[in-house]
């Protein structure tokens, strides 16, 4: 499993956790909702140093978030511009270091999706991205998968109302996706509403395996191989 960084302090903690548990690896990065909290000009060099520590397998979670309003003292325009600046800088760093990225994209009105695609465009072939908590239909994912990228499903796929996501999980090409917790959020059925944890990914896996008419064992082997090829465990 991979524990995901959201800021400098959190990324350091992820590395510490990875050092304590053989099966845990770390991703380091600055989340779009954390970009206004970074004061130092050397933040990218700090991420660079963290990214070269043992068991760090990706840069993330990075991306754009248009769901949450701009923090106090920031205009929406300036907030989005700073997110784009941090996202692009970390994509450049990942390409330099030969690491893949975990991408966050969240919005209320589907405005950030085209911006994500535009900013990622120059990096096709230089790195691979996994689009965390993917909620779009397969038709949106397929062109990205063709370029080597992946999508990832959370516990949302187990919800009765998530018919579009379930269809995406059914249609997704072999080797094109992973499963995740987004812990402590988005616990799958039958734990919906509780604090999510890594063990709950089994329920997400069982749901998708059933949608794809696969055994859980075969599904686990397939997704494990996908994760191995992306993170280079």
VMD Tcl script that draws the C-alpha trace (Angstrom):
set ca {
  {0.00 0.00 0.00}
  {0.99 3.62 -0.50}
  {0.41 6.35 2.07}
  {-0.09 9.72 0.42}
  {1.46 13.06 1.35}
  {-0.48 16.32 1.27}
  {2.09 18.84 2.50}
  {5.71 18.95 3.70}
  {5.03 17.76 7.24}
  {2.58 15.11 6.13}
  {4.99 13.82 3.48}
  {7.69 13.39 6.12}
  {5.25 11.43 8.27}
  {4.42 9.18 5.31}
  {8.11 8.35 4.93}
  {8.31 7.53 8.62}
  {5.32 5.18 8.36}
  {6.85 3.47 5.33}
  {10.03 2.92 7.32}
  {8.07 1.24 10.10}
  {6.11 -1.23 7.95}
  {7.54 -3.48 5.27}
  {4.41 -3.41 3.08}
  {3.93 0.38 3.20}
  {5.44 2.84 0.72}
  {5.16 6.62 0.52}
  {4.21 9.36 -1.92}
  {5.28 12.93 -1.19}
  {3.87 16.20 -2.46}
  {1.80 19.31 -1.85}
  {-1.98 18.89 -2.25}
  {-3.81 21.72 -4.05}
  {-5.71 22.59 -0.86}
  {-2.38 23.09 0.92}
  {-0.70 25.44 -1.54}
  {-1.58 28.65 0.35}
  {-0.10 27.24 3.56}
  {3.42 26.93 2.10}
  {5.47 30.01 3.02}
  {9.05 29.08 2.17}
  {10.48 29.61 -1.30}
  {12.39 26.32 -1.05}
  {9.31 24.09 -0.81}
  {10.05 22.33 -4.09}
  {13.62 21.56 -3.05}
  {12.23 20.10 0.17}
  {9.91 17.87 -1.85}
  {12.86 16.92 -4.06}
  {14.87 15.83 -1.02}
  {11.93 13.89 0.42}
  {11.25 12.21 -2.92}
  {14.72 10.71 -2.94}
  {14.30 9.03 0.44}
  {13.98 5.22 0.64}
  {10.55 3.74 -0.20}
  {9.20 6.91 -1.82}
  {7.47 5.66 -4.97}
  {5.55 8.68 -6.34}
  {4.91 12.40 -6.18}
  {1.46 13.09 -4.78}
  {-1.14 13.97 -3.99}
  {-0.96 16.87 -6.44}
  {-3.44 18.46 -8.82}
  {-6.30 20.96 -8.81}
  {-9.23 21.46 -6.45}
  {-12.05 23.80 -7.49}
  {-14.49 22.28 -5.01}
  {-13.34 24.15 -1.91}
  {-13.56 27.97 -1.93}
  {-10.45 30.13 -1.89}
  {-9.04 30.67 1.63}
  {-9.51 34.00 3.34}
  {-7.39 36.67 1.70}
  {-7.22 34.89 -1.65}
  {-9.30 35.53 -4.74}
  {-10.58 32.51 -6.65}
  {-8.43 33.49 -9.61}
  {-5.24 33.78 -7.56}
  {-6.00 30.55 -5.69}
  {-6.43 28.60 -8.93}
  {-3.28 30.15 -10.39}
  {-1.25 29.09 -7.34}
  {-2.64 25.55 -7.57}
  {-1.62 25.39 -11.23}
  {1.86 26.69 -10.36}
  {2.38 24.02 -7.70}
  {0.92 21.28 -9.89}
  {3.17 22.12 -12.83}
  {6.29 22.45 -10.67}
  {5.71 19.03 -9.15}
  {5.03 17.45 -12.56}
  {8.38 18.81 -13.75}
  {10.08 17.45 -10.64}
  {8.48 14.02 -11.05}
  {9.63 13.83 -14.67}
  {13.17 14.79 -13.62}
  {13.27 12.14 -10.90}
  {11.62 9.40 -12.95}
  {8.65 9.13 -10.60}
  {4.96 8.84 -11.42}
  {2.28 11.06 -9.88}
  {-0.97 10.72 -7.93}
  {-3.39 13.34 -9.24}
  {-6.25 15.00 -7.37}
  {-9.09 16.55 -9.35}
  {-12.24 17.77 -7.63}
  {-14.89 20.25 -8.68}
  {-18.54 21.17 -8.33}
  {-19.16 21.97 -11.98}
  {-16.54 19.95 -13.91}
  {-14.40 23.04 -14.51}
  {-11.06 21.67 -13.31}
  {-11.03 18.55 -15.50}
  {-10.07 20.40 -18.72}
  {-7.46 22.40 -16.79}
  {-5.95 19.18 -15.42}
  {-5.74 17.71 -18.92}
  {-4.17 20.88 -20.33}
  {-1.48 21.06 -17.63}
  {-0.70 17.35 -17.96}
  {-0.48 17.41 -21.77}
  {3.27 18.26 -22.00}
  {4.13 15.34 -19.71}
  {2.62 12.47 -21.69}
  {5.44 9.98 -22.23}
  {7.57 11.59 -19.51}
  {5.61 10.25 -16.53}
  {2.45 8.34 -15.71}
  {-0.40 9.65 -13.59}
  {-3.02 7.82 -11.58}
  {-6.21 9.85 -11.29}
  {-7.23 9.33 -7.69}
  {-10.91 8.98 -6.74}
  {-11.96 8.81 -10.38}
  {-15.65 9.61 -10.87}
  {-15.92 10.17 -14.63}
  {-17.23 7.68 -17.22}
  {-14.84 5.30 -18.97}
  {-15.02 7.35 -22.18}
  {-13.16 10.12 -20.32}
  {-10.55 7.72 -18.95}
  {-9.81 5.72 -22.12}
  {-7.73 8.42 -23.91}
  {-5.62 8.87 -20.78}
  {-5.13 5.13 -20.36}
  {-3.98 4.99 -23.98}
  {-1.23 7.44 -22.99}
  {-0.11 5.19 -20.12}
  {-2.06 6.74 -17.26}
  {-4.35 4.98 -14.75}
  {-7.52 5.66 -12.79}
  {-8.32 4.64 -9.22}
  {-11.62 3.70 -7.56}
  {-12.61 4.46 -3.97}
  {-15.42 3.06 -1.85}
  {-17.86 5.27 -3.75}
  {-18.13 2.51 -6.35}
  {-19.96 0.37 -3.76}
  {-22.75 2.94 -3.27}
  {-26.11 2.16 -4.89}
  {-26.30 5.65 -6.37}
  {-22.89 5.37 -8.10}
  {-24.22 3.75 -11.27}
  {-21.97 5.74 -13.64}
  {-18.87 4.82 -11.66}
  {-19.95 1.18 -11.52}
  {-20.33 1.21 -15.29}
  {-16.85 2.71 -15.59}
  {-15.43 -0.05 -13.37}
  {-17.19 -2.60 -15.56}
  {-15.95 -1.12 -18.83}
  {-12.39 -0.27 -17.75}
  {-9.66 -2.07 -19.66}
  {-7.58 -4.71 -17.90}
  {-4.61 -3.13 -16.14}
  {-6.03 0.38 -16.34}
  {-7.01 0.97 -12.71}
  {-6.25 0.48 -9.03}
  {-8.34 0.62 -5.84}
  {-7.80 2.93 -2.89}
  {-9.24 4.03 0.44}
  {-8.99 7.83 0.35}
  {-8.79 7.20 4.10}
  {-10.17 8.47 6.37}
  {-12.93 9.31 3.86}
  {-15.28 7.42 1.52}
  {-15.55 4.13 3.39}
  {-17.23 1.47 1.22}
  {-20.42 -0.39 2.00}
  {-20.92 -1.96 4.58}
  {-18.81 0.64 6.46}
  {-20.20 3.73 4.75}
  {-20.20 6.73 7.09}
  {-17.40 5.32 9.25}
  {-13.72 6.20 9.21}
  {-12.16 4.44 6.24}
  {-9.05 2.31 6.60}
  {-6.85 0.19 4.30}
  {-8.53 -3.10 5.23}
  {-11.78 -1.81 3.72}
  {-10.35 -1.93 0.20}
  {-11.42 -5.57 0.18}
  {-15.04 -4.47 -0.04}
  {-14.24 -2.15 -2.93}
  {-12.36 -4.98 -4.63}
  {-15.20 -7.44 -4.08}
  {-17.69 -5.00 -5.60}
  {-15.60 -4.37 -8.73}
  {-14.71 -8.05 -9.10}
  {-18.41 -8.86 -9.05}
  {-19.13 -6.16 -11.65}
  {-16.41 -7.65 -13.87}
  {-17.51 -11.27 -13.21}
  {-14.13 -12.13 -11.68}
  {-13.07 -13.92 -8.55}
  {-11.66 -11.66 -5.85}
  {-8.41 -13.64 -6.00}
  {-7.95 -13.03 -9.73}
  {-8.93 -9.40 -9.28}
  {-6.33 -8.98 -6.52}
  {-3.58 -10.46 -8.67}
  {-4.51 -8.20 -11.57}
  {-4.61 -4.98 -9.56}
  {-1.45 -5.91 -7.67}
  {0.39 -6.27 -10.98}
  {-0.98 -2.89 -12.10}
  {0.22 -1.21 -8.90}
  {3.64 -2.88 -9.12}
  {4.18 -1.60 -12.65}
  {3.14 1.94 -11.71}
  {4.91 2.38 -8.38}
  {7.88 0.07 -9.05}
  {7.71 -1.53 -5.62}
}
mol new
graphics top color blue
foreach p $ca { graphics top sphere $p radius 0.5 }
foreach p [lrange $ca 0 end-1] q [lrange $ca 1 end] { graphics top cylinder $p $q radius 0.2 }
display resetview
